[in-house]
């Protein structure tokens, strides 16, 4: 269970990182459309796990590695934006968020099921 402080910091980081990826650092990542889906912060606020979703990207794992290589630049831009709100800018760990792909896979599985309709003549138990 996250504390209120963790939740507030996570929301702040999600908002600011989203703006960084959309505006400030878009040129660093070949104009890829990067969305910050979730941010989870450790109780000491020292580490932030950032889950990203990509659009207009052919190889998502390669794009994630590119972001991980440029973590220092992203953290520096983040520090410039939130330096007045947080004393220490958390260490950023980036992960690929594949929940949308997983949900579409589950939908496809459910659509492929062949479920016969229930007989109306059979009484319900």
Secondary structure, 3 states (H helix, E strand, C coil): CCCHHHHHHHHHHHHHHHHHHHHHCHHHHCCCEEEEEEEEECCCCCEEEEEEEEECCCCHHHHHHHHHHCHHHHHHHHHHHHCCCCCCCCEEEEEECCHHHHHHHHHHHHHHCCCCCCCCCCCCC
